[in-house]
């Protein structure tokens, strides 16, 4: 249905608004959880499917890449087949793929099923966001986006906690089976409370634009995932992937600006708030999810935390995000949005700065409060950014805008995880070489009796112990370098906040498409 809500206080909408909100939030939580719920279970999955350390990361990136590819066409699918139908199909497909992931017996199987998860789950976030934007007035939209933001960004934080508990007490396979009850609740709730939108039978998809963008994203991820393993441009495969990525993206850009009706409407980028917000949500995807991907192996490998403990100490990030999102939801419209974004990026940079000084001796309390600060920073970022991104965008472009906005977040997440993982591997080798250069017969430190007893480089046991110690120190420095990179990205974003325009306070409310009849 496409009729405009003439009376925002109409009884059917008000009566079911809470139920609709709960149902779509459940669907979003289910999708968001799977972004990181498998993180803490990766060592167990790796053993079950006999994968190497670099191969097992495909379980994470395959999901994010598939979601990134299928996010933009979600608007077309909703217009062509109806938003409710697409949402229900996505939930069923996502749950079925989750079950298959839990039943997987090999690496190729679980990677393929994770791709299926990403393909079906991609439309859950933009369609749910579109529903919330439609059923809430402009005045209430800040609170609605706070709820939506909690479901999107707390899901990745709660994922390690829930995934750690399930892995330790039951099996890693239950990190996927848990989607079944959540998906069933969301499915039946949407069937009961959400009405179908009008189907545009004449709607067409720009297959050339979609194909070239998808090819560019997929080859970019392959380039980043396999580059370190294959020594980057010394490998013919990496050269081919780089050429295909660059060529596909060039064709996509040319087609976008020359076609009459392209896959991505270039007029979206004429809205300065939307364009700047696209960059900011990309940075948030990089800094937030990449730091989560770093923390899991840091806690379990370097600090020796059990899987449950690692999940629990990462949990306060979610608490900080939830608390601040609800606070910010009430501040939207009363405080300049740019001030909230400034505070959010500053808190994120502060947390990353603290993490650049971490060693395996860092206390649990430090991990907890720094995680809370990082989560609080996200709380001050996500809601204001989502609100200001669509504040000046015409209602007719909102559906396409939400798809593109979430695409930027997904690409940021996948690129961020791939880059920090590659930098860890490369920097460990570089740091190891630098430190090992001091292991010489002329280093008088080895003359100390205590050192010679355990780390004598002239004995096999001493060399092995010494190599292990150097590798550990090299790894710690590599993590520090990654955290420093994420801190710099947050700091660079702060002055760019001034590029955003403050929406006029007396702007007329945008048309709201009815979702109930």
Buried (B, 14 or more C-beta within 10 A) or exposed (E): BEEEBEEBEEEEBEEBBEBBBBBBBBBBBBBBBBBBBBBBBBBBBBEBBEBEEBBBBBBBBBBBBBBBBBBBBBBBBBBBBBBBBBBBBBBBBBBBBBBBBBEBEEBEBBBBBBBBBBBBBBBBBBBBBBBBBBBBEBEBBBBBBBBBBBBBBBBBBBBBBBBBBBBBEEBBBBBBBBBBEBBBBBBEBBEEBBBBBEBBEEEEBBEBBBBBBBBBBBBBBBBBBBBBBBEBEEBEEBBEBBEBBBBBBEBBBEBBEEEEEBBBBEEBEEBEBBBBBBBBBBBBBBBBBBBBBBBBBBBBBBBEBEBBBBBBBBBBBBBBBBBBBBBBBEBBBEEEBBEBBBBBBBBBBBBBBBBBEBEBEBEEEBBBBBBBBBBBBBBBBBBBBBBBBBBBBEBEBBBBBBBBBBBBBBBBBBBBBBBBBBBBBBBBBBBBEEBBEEBEEEEEEBEEEEBBEEBBBEEEEBBEBBBEEBBBBBBBBBBBBBBBBBBBBBBEBBEBBEBBBEBEEEEEEBEBBBBBE
